[in-house]
Amino acid sequence: MRPRQPVTHLEDKMLRPALAIVSAVLLSAGSAEANKVFVSNERGNNITVLDSESWEVIATFPAGNRPRGITISPDGKELYVCASDDDTVRVFDPETYKELHTLPSGPDPELFALDPSGNPLYIANEDDNLVTVVDVKTRQVLAEVPVGVEPEGVAVSPDAKTIINTSETTNMAHFIDASTYKIVHNVLVDQRPRYAEFTADGKKLYVSAEIGGTVSVIDVSAAEPKITKKITFEVPGVLPEWLQPVGVKATKDGSRIFVALGPANRVAIIDGKTDEVLDYLLVGQRVWQMAFTPGEEFLITTNGNSNDVSIIDVKAEKVIRSVQVGEQPWGVVVAPD
């Protein structure tokens, strides 16, 4: 066997930078890539952008008047914002933060939901008692669906066949056929329903009632949807009228349901099988909406009165950090991988 030659000083100087580059590439490949977190600040009229690894603020950009509902396209190329007081939906480039164009939304858009395919967009118009359906490619209104008084929450079933709208004053969850844009079912829930969330298998729907203080669990697997349970909340030292459910998020496996309890400054953790409350997490003031990171490692909550977001470790079920954002944060969405 030929004896191995010693590395010369010159070769060593040339080799070290190359090894350093290889090491950096390997370390980068082995670490999770950060996602951008977008927070709409209702009173600040802007969007705060966070890095999901460092949880540092990396950008802030203007978003029109009273930005509330916020979502992102499945390919991560378009960020949609309900500019409520501008009566429009503004569309931004999530990389450059530049406004690309607007979409017709009807008056006072507050919440919306994208079809799982990324098109169309279903928008709740609180002032006109309508759900406006918009083609995000042609930027044209496809339909205006009359619903109950003060529509707010919007959800689309995983199979994209059913749209849910919650009407705050009518106290109903409206089931809309996505092929005809007609209401096919109405389910009476408790007072001021704010939000609707499907489980990933499409079998259950959770509807929060802010003033009623409950979350209705609706079985949507049968031909006729029906309420199977109403979840109530009780926190020692917190007045019952402060327990106001708003945002709801379900894990993909359906094992946990998280409910934002508004001025109670708590997030309730619910067992997705039994629909029993397991615990409460103390977060910032007036917790409103929530969003998971793509792998569901973390849940981010917007806390409107403390002007911050709370970061929840989903597996550990504990709050690990709070981050100051803009004035009166309302909505939150995380860019996909």
SVG drawing of the C-alpha trace seen along z (x, -y; Angstrom):
<svg xmlns="http://www.w3.org/2000/svg" viewBox="-81 -54 86 56">
<polyline fill="none" stroke="black" stroke-width="0.4" points="0.0,0.0 1.3,-3.4 2.1,-5.5 -0.2,-8.5 1.6,-11.8 1.4,-14.4 -0.7,-17.5 1.5,-20.5 0.9,-24.0 -0.3,-25.3 -2.7,-22.4 -4.0,-22.9 -4.8,-26.5 -6.7,-25.6 -8.6,-22.7 -9.9,-24.5 -12.2,-27.0 -13.6,-24.2 -14.4,-22.1 -16.0,-25.1 -18.3,-25.6 -19.3,-21.9 -19.9,-22.1 -22.1,-25.1 -24.1,-23.4 -24.6,-20.3 -25.7,-22.3 -28.1,-24.3 -29.6,-21.2 -30.0,-19.7 -31.8,-22.7 -35.5,-23.7 -36.0,-26.5 -37.7,-29.6 -41.1,-30.7 -42.4,-34.2 -45.2,-35.0 -47.5,-37.9 -49.5,-39.8 -52.2,-42.3 -52.3,-45.3 -55.9,-46.7 -55.1,-50.0 -51.6,-50.3 -52.7,-50.0 -49.8,-47.7 -48.4,-44.2 -45.6,-43.0 -43.4,-40.2 -41.7,-37.8 -39.1,-35.1 -40.4,-31.7 -36.9,-30.6 -35.6,-33.7 -39.1,-35.2 -37.6,-38.6 -39.5,-41.3 -37.9,-41.4 -40.2,-43.9 -43.2,-46.1 -45.2,-47.4 -48.4,-49.5 -51.5,-47.5 -54.3,-50.1 -56.9,-51.1 -57.9,-48.7 -56.3,-45.5 -58.0,-42.5 -58.4,-39.1 -55.2,-37.8 -54.3,-34.7 -51.8,-33.4 -52.0,-31.4 -51.1,-27.7 -47.9,-28.4 -46.9,-31.3 -46.8,-33.8 -49.7,-36.1 -50.6,-37.5 -54.3,-38.6 -55.4,-41.3 -58.9,-42.5 -58.5,-46.3 -61.8,-46.8 -62.1,-50.6 -61.0,-50.7 -63.7,-48.2 -61.2,-46.1 -58.8,-43.2 -55.2,-44.1 -52.8,-41.6 -49.1,-41.7 -45.9,-40.0 -44.8,-38.1 -41.1,-38.5 -40.9,-42.2 -44.0,-43.3 -45.1,-45.4 -48.8,-45.7 -49.5,-43.8 -53.2,-44.7 -56.5,-44.8 -59.6,-42.5 -63.2,-43.6 -64.5,-42.6 -67.8,-44.3 -68.1,-46.7 -66.2,-46.2 -64.5,-42.9 -63.5,-41.3 -62.7,-37.7 -62.3,-35.4 -61.2,-31.9 -59.4,-30.6 -60.5,-27.5 -58.0,-24.7 -56.8,-25.0 -56.1,-28.7 -59.1,-30.0 -61.7,-31.4 -61.7,-33.6 -64.8,-33.7 -65.2,-37.1 -67.6,-38.0 -69.2,-41.5 -70.4,-42.5 -72.3,-45.6 -74.2,-44.1 -75.0,-40.7 -73.3,-39.0 -70.5,-36.5 -68.7,-37.7 -67.0,-35.1 -64.0,-36.4 -61.9,-34.8 -58.3,-35.7 -56.9,-35.2 -59.4,-37.2 -60.1,-39.5 -63.8,-39.3 -66.8,-38.8 -68.3,-35.3 -71.3,-35.6 -72.8,-37.4 -74.5,-35.1 -77.1,-36.6 -76.6,-35.3 -77.6,-36.4 -77.1,-39.7 -73.4,-40.7 -71.6,-37.8 -68.1,-37.3 -66.5,-33.8 -65.8,-31.9 -64.5,-28.4 -64.2,-26.0 -64.5,-22.2 -61.4,-20.2 -63.1,-18.7 -64.0,-22.3 -67.6,-21.4 -69.1,-23.5 -68.5,-27.0 -69.5,-28.0 -70.4,-31.5 -71.3,-32.6 -73.7,-35.5 -73.2,-37.4 -76.7,-38.8 -78.6,-35.9 -76.6,-33.5 -76.3,-30.9 -73.8,-28.9 -74.8,-28.9 -73.8,-25.9 -73.3,-27.1 -73.0,-24.7 -69.8,-25.7 -71.1,-24.6 -74.4,-26.6 -73.6,-29.3 -76.9,-28.5 -77.5,-28.0 -78.4,-24.3 -78.4,-24.2 -78.7,-26.6 -77.6,-25.6 -78.6,-27.8 -75.7,-28.3 -75.1,-30.6 -74.9,-34.3 -72.5,-36.1 -70.7,-33.3 -67.3,-34.6 -65.3,-31.8 -65.7,-28.4 -63.0,-25.6 -63.3,-22.2 -61.2,-19.3 -58.9,-18.0 -61.0,-14.9 -64.0,-17.2 -66.2,-15.3 -66.5,-18.0 -67.0,-21.7 -66.3,-24.0 -68.1,-27.3 -67.2,-29.8 -69.9,-32.1 -68.3,-35.1 -71.2,-36.4 -72.7,-32.9 -69.4,-31.8 -69.5,-28.4 -68.0,-26.5 -70.6,-24.4 -69.3,-21.0 -71.2,-20.2 -71.3,-16.7 -71.1,-17.4 -70.5,-13.8 -74.3,-13.1 -76.7,-14.4 -78.1,-16.9 -75.5,-18.7 -76.3,-18.7 -74.8,-20.0 -73.4,-17.1 -72.0,-19.2 -71.5,-22.7 -68.2,-23.3 -68.2,-25.7 -65.3,-27.3 -64.5,-28.1 -61.3,-29.7 -60.8,-30.3 -60.7,-34.1 -62.0,-35.0 -65.5,-36.4 -67.8,-34.2 -68.6,-37.2 -64.9,-37.5 -64.8,-34.0 -65.5,-35.0 -64.4,-32.4 -63.2,-33.8 -60.5,-32.1 -60.4,-28.3 -57.6,-26.1 -57.5,-22.3 -54.4,-20.2 -54.2,-18.1 -54.7,-14.8 -57.7,-16.3 -56.2,-15.5 -56.2,-19.0 -58.5,-22.0 -57.2,-25.4 -59.7,-28.2 -58.8,-31.9 -60.9,-33.3 -60.7,-37.0 -60.6,-39.3 -60.0,-36.2 -56.4,-36.3 -56.4,-32.5 -56.2,-29.9 -58.2,-26.8 -56.8,-23.4 -59.5,-20.8 -59.3,-17.1 -60.3,-16.5 -61.8,-13.1 -63.9,-13.9 -64.3,-17.6 -63.5,-18.2 -61.4,-21.1 -57.9,-19.9 -56.2,-23.1 -55.9,-26.9 -52.8,-28.8 -52.2,-32.4 -51.4,-34.6 -51.5,-38.3 -54.5,-40.7 -57.6,-40.1 -56.4,-37.1 -58.2,-37.0 -56.9,-34.9 -54.3,-32.1 -52.2,-30.3 -50.0,-27.2 -46.5,-27.0 -46.6,-24.5 -45.3,-21.6 -47.6,-22.5 -44.6,-22.9 -45.9,-26.3 -49.2,-28.2 -49.1,-32.0 -51.8,-34.1 -52.6,-37.7 -53.2,-39.7 -55.0,-43.0 -54.7,-45.0 -51.1,-44.1 -49.9,-44.7 -48.0,-41.4 -48.2,-37.8 -47.7,-34.7 -45.8,-31.7 -47.2,-28.4 -45.1,-25.2 -47.8,-22.8 -46.3,-19.5 -45.4,-20.9 -48.6,-22.9 -47.0,-25.9 -46.3,-29.5 -42.6,-30.0 -42.4,-33.6 -44.2,-36.8 -43.2,-39.3 -44.2,-42.9 -45.7,-43.7 -47.9,-46.6 -50.9,-48.4 -53.8,-46.1 -52.8,-42.9 -55.8,-41.1 -55.0,-38.3 -52.1,-36.1 -50.9,-33.7 -47.7,-31.8 -46.1,-31.3 -46.1,-27.7 -42.9,-25.6"/>
</svg>
